[in-house]
Amino acid sequence: MTLPNTVRQQVLVLYLDTSALDSWVRGWARYDGTGATRPTTGDSDEPPYETGVAALQDGWRLFQAAQLVPPYPGAEHETSFLKHEFFFERLVDGAGDPG
């Protein structure tokens, strides 16, 4: 049983063009610990924010950034995972209202 005034975490994962927080969002994922929404991969064509800085300005708190790992010599132009991954959180009440 969830108490109505219980604080829950929402998580936003942004994959940016570069390691700079002001670079463009290229991929994203959202998770809602309140249960108010159930976002899924590919549920929108537009990113929730244009840049990581825009998420900060909207009240999201950055809590993890990807390590900067140089490409393996000879693999500079290979496709792979999205490396510039940033995790943001927002604490909201149990009803899902970010306040």
ABEGO torsion letter per residue (X at the ends): XBBAABBBBBBBBBBBABABAABBBABBBBBBAAGABBBBBGABABBABABAAAAAAAGBBBABBBBBBBBBBGAAABBBBBABBBBBBBBBBAAGBAX
